[in-house]
Amino acid sequence: MVKLMKALIVSKTESSLRAITKLLEGESYDDVVCALSPQDARDRLFEKEFDLIVINAPLKEESGVEFSVFCADNTKATVILAVKEEKAIDVFNFVDKSGVLVISKPVNKHLFHHYLIFTHSFKERMLSVERENRKLKDKLEEYKVINRAKLLLIQCLSMTEQQAHKYIEKQAMNMRTSKLNIAKQVIRTYEN
C-alpha cells in the first residue's frame, strides 16, 4: 500500500504553482498546499508537517535559497529547490550541506519523478537510521538507570555487583515488569 503524503509548493506565480502541482499528480501526494511567498509558506509550516517542500526560485521577497535552507534545517521534509540552469551549480554549492536537492529549470517531468523516488528512498533510509539511533539512546539510558540502581544496592545493602544484578533481574521476573521499572523503584527507595 502506498503511503499518501503532504507537499508544500512555494512559488511567486499562480501558473507555476499549477505546473508544479501537475508534476505531483500521480506521485502519492494527496495533500498539496500552495504558497505564493516565503511568509505564507512559513505560516503553513506551523500548521502542519510536510513530507515534501518544492521551492520554485526566485520568490517574491527573496531568492528562495535562504528559505530552502530554513526549511531543511527546521523540518523533516525533503526540500527541492528549482533554479535556473545557469545558477544551479552556485546554488548547489551554497545549500549542499543543508541537504537541499537543487534541480534545474525547466523541470523535466520524467526526471522530476525520479528525483521524487530518490528523495523518498533516501528519506526512508534516514528515518530508519533515526529510529535505530533512538533505540540505541533509549537502551543506553536504560543501562545507565539500571547501573545507578545497582550502585545504590551495592552502597546501601552491601551487595556485590553480581548480587545487585541478580536482585534486579529476579524482582523484574517476580513482579512481571522490566528491569528498568525495578531499577527506578530501587532508585526511589535508596536515593535521597
N, CA, C and O of each residue as an XYZ file, in Angstrom:
768
protein
N       0.831     -1.184      0.000
C       0.000      0.000      0.000
C       0.872      1.243      0.000
O       1.825      1.327      0.775
N       0.571      2.185     -0.834
C       1.341      3.413     -0.964
C       0.889      4.407      0.098
O      -0.304      4.652      0.278
N       1.865      4.971      0.794
C       1.562      5.981      1.803
C       1.293      7.308      1.099
O       2.097      7.759      0.284
N       0.165      7.926      1.417
C      -0.152      9.221      0.831
C       0.540     10.306      1.642
O       0.565     10.257      2.872
N       1.102     11.286      0.939
C       1.954     12.265      1.603
C       1.478     13.694      1.358
O       0.612     13.958      0.524
N       2.090     14.612      2.130
C       1.748     16.031      2.064
C       2.904     16.807      1.436
O       4.072     16.575      1.749
N       2.552     17.732      0.542
C       3.563     18.550     -0.127
C       3.206     20.021      0.007
O       2.034     20.396      0.003
N       4.231     20.838      0.127
C       4.096     22.292      0.125
C       4.857     22.805     -1.088
O       6.031     22.488     -1.278
N       4.178     23.598     -1.904
C       4.811     24.205     -3.077
C       4.866     25.703     -2.845
O       3.866     26.324     -2.485
N       6.050     26.280     -3.055
C       6.228     27.717     -2.867
C       6.731     28.306     -4.179
O       7.770     27.900     -4.698
N       5.984     29.260     -4.703
C       6.349     29.914     -5.954
C       5.704     31.289     -5.998
O       4.722     31.541     -5.300
N       6.250     32.174     -6.814
C       5.716     33.540     -6.836
C       4.536     33.744     -7.778
O       3.909     34.803     -7.760
N       4.224     32.736     -8.607
C       3.094     32.904     -9.534
C       2.126     31.731     -9.444
O       2.518     30.599     -9.161
N       0.867     32.025     -9.687
C      -0.178     31.000     -9.696
C       0.093     29.956    -10.782
O      -0.134     28.764    -10.578
N       0.581     30.419    -11.940
C       0.795     29.488    -13.048
C       1.877     28.462    -12.715
O       1.737     27.288    -13.056
N       2.940     28.887    -12.059
C       3.988     27.918    -11.697
C       3.514     26.993    -10.576
O       3.911     25.829    -10.529
N       2.673     27.497     -9.674
C       2.096     26.628     -8.648
C       1.267     25.519     -9.303
O       1.352     24.357     -8.908
N       0.474     25.887    -10.298
C      -0.338     24.898    -11.008
C       0.552     23.887    -11.736
O       0.282     22.686    -11.722
N       1.616     24.388    -12.371
C       2.509     23.496    -13.120
C       3.190     22.485    -12.194
O       3.294     21.306    -12.534
N       3.650     22.937    -11.038
C       4.312     22.021    -10.098
C       3.297     21.061     -9.490
O       3.600     19.888     -9.277
N       2.095     21.556     -9.210
C       1.033     20.679     -8.711
C       0.762     19.576     -9.721
O       0.566     18.417     -9.356
N       0.754     19.945    -10.984
C       0.531     18.958    -12.050
C       1.659     17.918    -12.069
O       1.406     16.739    -12.318
N       2.909     18.351    -11.807
C       4.030     17.410    -11.743
C       3.843     16.395    -10.614
O       4.293     15.254    -10.716
N       3.180     16.819     -9.543
C       2.983     15.935     -8.388
C       1.806     14.975     -8.558
O       1.654     14.037     -7.776
N       0.968     15.207     -9.582
C      -0.165     14.317     -9.817
C       0.335     12.895    -10.075
O       1.263     12.684    -10.856
N      -0.283     11.943     -9.420
C       0.125     10.551     -9.581
C       1.379     10.186     -8.814
O       1.929      9.104     -9.021
N       1.842     11.049     -7.944
C       3.073     10.800     -7.184
C       2.810     10.520     -5.703
O       3.721     10.670     -4.890
N       1.605     10.122     -5.332
C       1.236      9.761     -3.957
C       1.116     10.951     -3.008
O       1.132     10.773     -1.790
N       0.997     12.142     -3.543
C       0.795     13.321     -2.686
C      -0.693     13.650     -2.695
O      -1.224     14.185     -3.669
N      -1.349     13.320     -1.594
C      -2.802     13.515     -1.518
C      -3.167     14.890     -0.982
O      -4.312     15.321     -1.114
N      -2.224     15.574     -0.387
C      -2.480     16.885      0.209
C      -1.399     17.847     -0.276
O      -0.281     17.842      0.238
N      -1.735     18.669     -1.262
C      -0.785     19.626     -1.825
C      -1.251     21.025     -1.446
O      -2.357     21.447     -1.782
N      -0.370     21.735     -0.733
C      -0.654     23.097     -0.275
C       0.248     24.045     -1.047
O       1.434     23.770     -1.228
N      -0.309     25.157     -1.501
C       0.456     26.128     -2.279
C       0.620     27.427     -1.503
O      -0.275     27.845     -0.769
N       1.785     28.060     -1.678
C       2.066     29.348     -1.035
C       2.743     30.254     -2.047
O       3.615     29.823     -2.802
N       2.328     31.524     -2.054
C       2.890     32.491     -3.003
C       4.056     33.296     -2.444
O       4.654     34.098     -3.161
N       4.385     33.091     -1.166
C       5.501     33.828     -0.567
C       6.140     32.986      0.533
O       5.514     32.065      1.058
N       7.388     33.303      0.882
C       8.031     32.583      1.984
C       7.270     32.753      3.312
O       7.189     31.816      4.107
N       6.721     33.941      3.543
C       5.982     34.155      4.790
C       4.733     33.284      4.842
O       4.439     32.671      5.868
N       4.000     33.232      3.733
C       2.827     32.371      3.653
C       3.234     30.911      3.882
O       2.545     30.168      4.581
N       4.350     30.517      3.290
C       4.844     29.142      3.451
C       5.233     28.864      4.904
O       4.932     27.794      5.433
N       5.900     29.827      5.551
C       6.258     29.650      6.969
C       5.003     29.446      7.817
O       4.979     28.601      8.712
N       3.965     30.225      7.526
C       2.701     30.062      8.250
C       2.159     28.648      8.055
O       1.672     28.034      9.003
N       2.241     28.135      6.840
C       1.761     26.777      6.548
C       2.594     25.729      7.289
O       2.072     24.706      7.731
N       3.903     25.998      7.418
C       4.784     25.051      8.110
C       4.421     24.921      9.587
O       4.620     23.864     10.187
N       3.889     25.992     10.172
C       3.470     25.932     11.567
C       2.138     25.216     11.729
O       1.825     24.736     12.818
N       1.344     25.137     10.657
C       0.035     24.493     10.706
C       0.118     22.976     10.595
O      -0.652     22.263     11.237
N       1.050     22.479      9.781
C       1.153     21.029      9.578
C       2.553     20.646      9.150
O       3.378     21.484      8.785
N       2.789     19.351      9.209
C       4.083     18.807      8.811
C       3.974     18.302      7.370
O       2.982     17.677      6.995
N       5.000     18.579      6.576
C       5.009     18.167      5.172
C       6.094     17.139      4.927
O       7.119     17.117      5.608
N       5.850     16.280      3.934
C       6.848     15.298      3.512
C       7.774     15.877      2.450
O       8.935     15.483      2.338
N       7.244     16.819      1.673
C       7.994     17.407      0.563
C       7.713     18.891      0.489
O       6.570     19.331      0.615
N       8.784     19.664      0.281
C       8.643     21.097      0.039
C       9.358     21.389     -1.277
O      10.554     21.132     -1.415
N       8.609     21.932     -2.245
C       9.184     22.309     -3.539
C       9.181     23.830     -3.606
O       8.136     24.468     -3.479
N      10.363     24.399     -3.806
C      10.504     25.852     -3.892
C      10.945     26.201     -5.301
O      11.979     25.735     -5.779
N      10.146     27.026     -5.955
C      10.455     27.474     -7.307
C      11.085     28.866     -7.208
O      10.385     29.863     -7.029
N      12.407     28.920     -7.327
C      13.135     30.182     -7.172
C      13.180     30.940     -8.497
O      13.143     30.329     -9.566
N      13.259     32.264     -8.428
C      13.254     33.109     -7.229
C      11.825     33.343     -6.728
O      10.845     33.189     -7.457
N      11.757     33.723     -5.447
C      10.470     34.045     -4.831
C      10.274     35.555     -4.865
O      11.161     36.286     -5.306
N       9.129     36.025     -4.406
C       8.838     37.466     -4.462
C       9.806     38.292     -3.622
O      10.404     39.245     -4.121
N       9.961     37.936     -2.365
C      10.761     38.761     -1.447
C      12.225     38.360     -1.364
O      13.043     39.111     -0.833
N      12.566     37.191     -1.881
C      13.940     36.693     -1.748
C      14.240     35.708     -2.862
O      13.377     35.370     -3.673
N      15.486     35.255     -2.880
C      15.899     34.324     -3.930
C      15.269     32.948     -3.781
O      15.095     32.233     -4.768
N      14.926     32.573     -2.556
C      14.403     31.235     -2.289
C      15.456     30.308     -1.728
O      15.139     29.276     -1.136
N      16.714     30.682     -1.916
C      17.823     29.855     -1.438
C      17.826     29.816      0.093
O      17.904     28.744      0.693
N      17.741     30.976      0.708
C      17.748     31.042      2.173
C      16.531     30.325      2.748
O      16.626     29.650      3.773
N      15.400     30.473      2.090
C      14.194     29.809      2.562
C      14.328     28.292      2.467
O      13.843     27.570      3.339
N      14.981     27.807      1.419
C      15.175     26.354      1.276
C      16.031     25.817      2.423
O      15.766     24.737      2.951
N      17.066     26.585      2.807
C      17.923     26.175      3.933
C      17.112     26.205      5.230
O      17.234     25.303      6.060
N      16.283     27.240      5.407
C      15.414     27.321      6.576
C      14.533     26.076      6.662
O      14.409     25.473      7.728
N      13.925     25.693      5.547
C      13.043     24.522      5.526
C      13.808     23.239      5.856
O      13.334     22.403      6.625
N      14.993     23.094      5.268
C      15.789     21.893      5.521
C      16.229     21.815      6.981
O      16.270     20.732      7.565
N      16.557     22.963      7.565
C      17.028     22.986      8.953
C      15.907     22.852      9.977
O      16.154     22.427     11.105
N      14.678     23.210      9.602
C      13.599     23.279     10.589
C      12.446     22.305     10.369
O      11.464     22.336     11.110
N      12.552     21.448      9.369
C      11.512     20.456      9.124
C      12.168     19.117      8.812
O      13.380     19.032      8.619
N      11.348     18.079      8.768
C      11.833     16.761      8.352
C      11.510     16.510      6.886
O      11.735     15.412      6.375
N      10.990     17.507      6.222
C      10.578     17.356      4.828
C      11.781     17.279      3.893
O      12.853     17.812      4.180
N      11.573     16.605      2.779
C      12.528     16.657      1.682
C      12.334     18.017      1.023
O      11.204     18.418      0.746
N      13.434     18.728      0.771
C      13.339     20.065      0.188
C      13.968     20.042     -1.204
O      15.134     19.685     -1.373
N      13.165     20.433     -2.196
C      13.644     20.543     -3.579
C      13.581     22.006     -3.978
O      12.544     22.656     -3.842
N      14.694     22.514     -4.469
C      14.794     23.907     -4.912
C      15.024     23.919     -6.418
O      16.044     23.428     -6.902
N      14.069     24.483     -7.156
C      14.181     24.588     -8.613
C      14.733     25.964     -8.964
O      14.160     26.986     -8.586
N      15.861     25.984     -9.694
C      16.512     27.242    -10.074
C      16.858     27.202    -11.555
O      16.878     26.142    -12.180
N      17.130     28.381    -12.100
C      17.556     28.443    -13.497
C      18.849     27.653    -13.662
O      19.703     27.632    -12.775
N      18.972     27.008    -14.810
C      20.107     26.117    -15.062
C      21.457     26.796    -14.829
O      22.369     26.187    -14.269
N      21.589     28.057    -15.257
C      22.886     28.743    -15.130
C      23.264     29.045    -13.676
O      24.424     29.343    -13.392
N      22.307     28.973    -12.762
C      22.583     29.242    -11.343
C      22.675     27.972    -10.510
O      23.033     28.029     -9.333
N      22.362     26.843    -11.096
C      22.240     25.587    -10.344
C      23.507     25.209     -9.586
O      23.422     24.822     -8.421
N      24.679     25.310    -10.211
C      25.931     24.904     -9.550
C      26.227     25.807     -8.355
O      26.557     25.315     -7.275
N      26.112     27.117     -8.537
C      26.372     28.049     -7.426
C      25.400     27.833     -6.272
O      25.791     27.840     -5.105
N      24.142     27.643     -6.612
C      23.129     27.413     -5.571
C      23.407     26.091     -4.874
O      23.331     26.014     -3.648
N      23.727     25.056     -5.628
C      24.046     23.753     -5.043
C      25.187     23.888     -4.042
O      25.114     23.351     -2.937
N      26.237     24.602     -4.423
C      27.385     24.775     -3.529
C      26.998     25.492     -2.234
O      27.610     25.266     -1.190
N      25.993     26.346     -2.303
C      25.548     27.089     -1.120
C      24.677     26.226     -0.206
O      24.802     26.302      1.016
N      23.795     25.406     -0.786
C      22.813     24.658      0.029
C      23.198     23.203      0.268
O      22.506     22.499      1.004
N      24.265     22.750     -0.326
C      24.661     21.345     -0.280
C      24.688     20.779      1.144
O      24.146     19.699      1.381
N      25.290     21.465      2.063
C      25.448     20.951      3.430
C      24.113     20.881      4.179
O      24.011     20.193      5.195
N      23.111     21.574      3.695
C      21.791     21.556      4.331
C      20.930     20.395      3.851
O      19.893     20.110      4.450
N      21.342     19.724      2.783
C      20.577     18.603      2.267
C      19.462     18.984      1.325
O      18.538     18.201      1.108
N      19.535     20.181      0.759
C      18.535     20.627     -0.209
C      18.902     20.054     -1.577
O      20.054     20.131     -2.004
N      17.917     19.483     -2.254
C      18.130     18.972     -3.607
C      17.870     20.103     -4.589
O      16.778     20.671     -4.613
N      18.864     20.428     -5.391
C      18.742     21.507     -6.377
C      18.496     20.881     -7.743
O      19.235     19.997     -8.178
N      17.441     21.353     -8.417
C      17.158     20.886     -9.772
C      17.078     22.095    -10.702
O      16.700     23.193    -10.294
N      17.442     21.862    -11.955
C      17.448     22.937    -12.953
C      16.093     23.080    -13.612
O      15.366     22.107    -13.814
N      15.770     24.339    -13.946
C      14.549     24.638    -14.702
C      14.924     24.841    -16.156
O      16.018     25.333    -16.436
N      14.083     24.491    -17.069
C      12.755     23.918    -16.880
C      12.862     22.475    -16.380
O      13.793     21.749    -16.727
N      11.896     22.081    -15.563
C      11.910     20.770    -14.930
C      11.286     19.746    -15.875
O      10.175     19.927    -16.374
N      12.022     18.683    -16.102
C      11.559     17.576    -16.923
C      10.706     16.652    -16.042
O      11.154     16.227    -14.976
N       9.480     16.340    -16.484
C       8.550     15.530    -15.691
C       9.140     14.156    -15.356
O       9.002     13.684    -14.228
N       9.782     13.527    -16.309
C      10.376     12.202    -16.100
C      11.491     12.278    -15.052
O      11.549     11.446    -14.146
N      12.367     13.265    -15.174
C      13.444     13.429    -14.189
C      12.889     13.782    -12.811
O      13.381     13.297    -11.792
N      11.871     14.622    -12.793
C      11.259     15.017    -11.529
C      10.711     13.782    -10.806
O      10.868     13.648     -9.593
N      10.074     12.893    -11.549
C       9.562     11.646    -10.986
C      10.704     10.856    -10.328
O      10.554     10.346     -9.217
N      11.834     10.761    -11.018
C      12.983     10.025    -10.465
C      13.586     10.743     -9.258
O      14.035     10.091     -8.315
N      13.602     12.069     -9.273
C      14.055     12.818     -8.090
C      13.183     12.481     -6.893
O      13.695     12.274     -5.793
N      11.869     12.423     -7.095
C      10.946     12.114     -6.002
C      11.174     10.703     -5.469
O      11.168     10.485     -4.257
N      11.373      9.753     -6.366
C      11.652      8.377     -5.934
C      12.941      8.340     -5.125
O      12.996      7.732     -4.056
N      13.974      8.995     -5.641
C      15.264      9.025     -4.945
C      15.128      9.667     -3.572
O      15.601      9.112     -2.581
N      14.491     10.825     -3.502
C      14.391     11.531     -2.219
C      13.534     10.747     -1.229
O      13.821     10.735     -0.032
N      12.489     10.095     -1.721
C      11.649      9.285     -0.831
C      12.456      8.118     -0.255
O      12.393      7.846      0.944
N      13.208      7.435     -1.110
C      14.038      6.312     -0.659
C      15.088      6.777      0.343
O      15.316      6.129      1.364
N      15.716      7.895      0.042
C      16.741      8.423      0.934
C      16.131      8.818      2.273
O      16.708      8.551      3.327
N      14.963      9.455      2.229
C      14.302      9.872      3.466
C      13.922      8.661      4.316
O      14.111      8.672      5.533
N      13.387      7.620      3.681
C      13.032      6.407      4.424
C      14.266      5.795      5.084
O      14.201      5.321      6.218
N      15.374      5.809      4.377
C      16.629      5.275      4.937
C      17.066      6.109      6.132
O      17.484      5.563      7.153
N      16.973      7.426      6.009
C      17.360      8.314      7.113
C      16.430      8.127      8.314
O      16.890      8.138      9.456
N      15.146      7.959      8.071
C      14.200      7.726      9.166
C      14.498      6.407      9.861
O      14.370      6.300     11.081
N      14.891      5.414      9.092
C      15.264      4.122      9.666
C      16.496      4.270     10.568
O      16.539      3.720     11.668
N      17.476      5.006     10.096
C      18.679      5.258     10.900
C      18.318      6.051     12.156
O      18.845      5.790     13.238
N      17.420      7.019     12.002
C      16.980      7.819     13.149
C      16.267      6.955     14.186
O      16.492      7.113     15.387
N      15.402      6.035     13.724
C      14.713      5.123     14.654
C      15.712      4.230     15.383
O      15.609      4.028     16.593
N      16.667      3.704     14.646
C      17.692      2.850     15.254
C      18.521      3.641     16.265
O      18.852      3.136     17.337
N      18.849      4.867     15.920
C      19.602      5.732     16.826
C      18.803      5.977     18.108
O      19.358      5.946     19.207
N      17.496      6.221     17.961
C      16.622      6.441     19.124
C      16.594      5.202     20.022
O      16.655      5.313     21.246
N      16.500      4.009     19.394
C      16.500      2.762     20.169
C      17.794      2.620     20.963
O      17.778      2.252     22.138
N      18.911      2.915     20.307
C      20.203      2.803     20.989
C      20.317      3.802     22.137
O      20.830      3.461     23.203
N      19.850      5.015     21.933
C      19.870      6.017     23.004
C      18.999      5.576     24.170
O      19.387      5.716     25.330
N      17.811      5.039     23.860
C      16.923      4.555     24.919
C      17.566      3.405     25.688
O      17.479      3.343     26.914
N      18.208      2.504     24.964
C      18.883      1.369     25.600
C      20.021      1.863     26.494
O      20.217      1.349     27.595
N      20.764      2.855     26.022
C      21.852      3.414     26.821
C      21.317      4.075     28.088
O      21.903      3.927     29.160
N      20.216      4.797     27.971
C      19.599      5.420     29.153
C      19.123      4.360     30.135
O      19.286      4.505     31.346
N      18.534      3.293     29.606
C      18.086      2.182     30.463
C      19.275      1.571     31.197
O      19.205      1.295     32.394
N      20.349      1.367     30.474
C      21.571      0.798     31.038
C      22.108      1.682     32.175
O      22.532      1.180     33.215
N      22.084      3.003     31.960
C      22.560      3.932     32.991
C      21.704      3.873     34.248
O      22.234      3.882     35.359
N      20.384      3.812     34.083
C      19.468      3.760     35.232
C      19.679      2.455     36.003
O      19.741      2.465     37.232
N      19.789      1.348     35.294
C      19.994      0.054     35.952
C      21.327      0.049     36.695
O      21.406     -0.448     37.818
N      22.359      0.589     36.087
C      23.666      0.642     36.758
C      23.631      1.543     37.989
O      24.268      1.246     39.000
N      22.890      2.639     37.901
C      22.743      3.518     39.069
C      22.028      2.779     40.208
O      22.398      2.916     41.374
N      21.017      2.005     39.862
C      20.304      1.214     40.869
C      21.216      0.154     41.476
O      21.201     -0.072     42.686
N      22.006     -0.490     40.628
C      22.944     -1.498     41.152
C      23.946     -0.854     42.103
O      24.269     -1.422     43.146
N      24.435      0.323     41.746
C      25.378      1.030     42.605
C      24.749      1.347     43.965
O      25.403      1.219     45.000
N      23.486      1.757     43.959
C      22.783      2.041     45.212
C      22.628      0.771     46.048
O      22.800      0.806     47.267
N      22.305     -0.343     45.403
C      22.193     -1.611     46.135
C      23.536     -2.014     46.736
O      23.592     -2.527     47.853
N      24.599     -1.785     46.002
C      25.957     -2.092     46.489
C      26.286     -1.208     47.694
O      26.787     -1.694     48.709
N      26.001      0.097     47.575
C      26.327      1.040     48.648
C      25.429      0.876     49.869
O      25.912      0.894     51.001
N      24.139      0.719     49.649
C      23.180      0.716     50.765
C      22.977     -0.654     51.401
O      22.724     -0.742     52.602
N      23.084     -1.718     50.619
C      22.813     -3.061     51.134
C      24.046     -3.966     51.107
O      23.953     -5.163     51.379
N      25.179     -3.393     50.783
C      26.459     -4.122     50.749
C      26.417     -5.350     49.841
O      27.048     -6.366     50.133
N      25.679     -5.254     48.750
C      25.647     -6.340     47.773
C      26.878     -6.244     46.884
O      27.507     -5.192     46.780
N      27.210     -7.369     46.242
C      28.227     -7.319     45.196
C      27.520     -6.874     43.913
O      26.292     -6.810     43.863
N      28.290     -6.576     42.901
C      27.692     -6.165     41.624
C      26.845     -7.299     41.063
O      25.761     -7.065     40.529
N      27.338     -8.520     41.185
C      26.615     -9.682     40.681
C      25.304     -9.891     41.467
O      24.271    -10.201     40.874
N      25.349     -9.723     42.778
C      24.144     -9.869     43.597
C      23.101     -8.791     43.226
O      21.908     -9.073     43.110
N      23.581     -7.570     43.049
C      22.680     -6.472     42.686
C      22.029     -6.750     41.332
O      20.836     -6.514     41.146
N      22.817     -7.249     40.402
C      22.303     -7.591     39.073
C      21.220     -8.676     39.185
O      20.140     -8.544     38.609
N      21.516     -9.730     39.919
C      20.558    -10.831     40.081
C      19.308    -10.364     40.822
O      18.203    -10.812     40.515
N      19.473     -9.479     41.783
C      18.336     -8.956     42.534
C      17.366     -8.229     41.591
O      16.157     -8.460     41.619
N      17.917     -7.366     40.775
C      17.079     -6.606     39.842
C      16.394     -7.546     38.851
O      15.204     -7.396     38.573
N      17.139     -8.510     38.319
C      16.561     -9.480     37.381
C      15.447    -10.289     38.035
O      14.375    -10.459     37.454
N      15.702    -10.789     39.252
C      14.724    -11.626     39.957
C      13.463    -10.824     40.301
O      12.349    -11.322     40.144
N      13.640     -9.591     40.766
C      12.490     -8.741     41.085
C      11.650     -8.470     39.829
O      10.420     -8.488     39.876
N      12.327     -8.220     38.723
C      11.622     -7.961     37.460
C      10.812     -9.187     37.041
O       9.673     -9.061     36.591
N      11.402    -10.364     37.190
C      10.724    -11.590     36.814
C       9.548    -11.856     37.761
O       8.449    -12.185     37.314
N       9.780    -11.716     39.050
C       8.730    -11.976     40.038
C       7.564    -10.998     39.913
O       6.408    -11.383     40.087
N       7.861     -9.753     39.616
C       6.821     -8.721     39.540
C       6.273     -8.554     38.114
O       5.387     -7.738     37.858
N       6.825     -9.347     37.208
C       6.405     -9.303     35.796
C       6.457     -7.876     35.234
O       5.487     -7.356     34.682
N       7.607     -7.290     35.398
C       7.844     -5.949     34.883
C       9.267     -5.902     34.331
O       9.979     -6.906     34.356
N       9.669     -4.769     33.848
C      11.001     -4.647     33.254
C      12.060     -4.372     34.323
O      11.761     -3.900     35.420
N      13.288     -4.678     33.967
C      14.404     -4.360     34.872
C      14.486     -2.851     35.085
O      14.879     -2.392     36.157
N      14.116     -2.087     34.069
C      14.138     -0.635     34.188
C      13.173     -0.159     35.274
O      13.522      0.710     36.073
N      11.963     -0.722     35.310
C      10.997     -0.329     36.345
C      11.503     -0.678     37.739
O      11.350      0.109     38.673
N      12.105     -1.854     37.882
C      12.669     -2.250     39.179
C      13.798     -1.309     39.551
O      13.901     -0.883     40.701
N      14.649     -0.982     38.581
C      15.767     -0.068     38.848
C      15.250      1.291     39.314
O      15.810      1.886     40.234
N      14.192      1.778     38.687
C      13.611      3.063     39.102
C      13.055      2.987     40.519
O      13.177      3.944     41.283
N      12.437      1.842     40.882
C      11.929      1.661     42.249
C      13.074      1.662     43.251
O      12.971      2.260     44.322
N      14.162      0.990     42.900
C      15.343      0.949     43.773
C      15.883      2.360     43.975
O      16.231      2.743     45.093
N      15.952      3.122     42.909
C      16.472      4.492     42.993
C      15.562      5.341     43.871
O      16.052      6.101     44.706
N      14.250      5.227     43.699
C      13.317      5.981     44.545
C      13.463      5.603     46.013
O      13.354      6.451     46.899
N      13.708      4.326     46.259
C      13.793      3.830     47.632
C      15.092      4.282     48.320
O      15.052      4.707     49.475
N      16.216      4.200     47.645
C      17.508      4.385     48.289
C      18.199      5.704     48.014
O      19.176      6.040     48.683
N      17.715      6.450     47.050
C      18.385      7.725     46.734
C      17.710      8.855     47.472
O      16.497      9.034     47.370
N      18.485      9.616     48.212
C      17.931     10.767     48.977
C      18.543     12.043     48.505
O      18.213     13.112     49.017
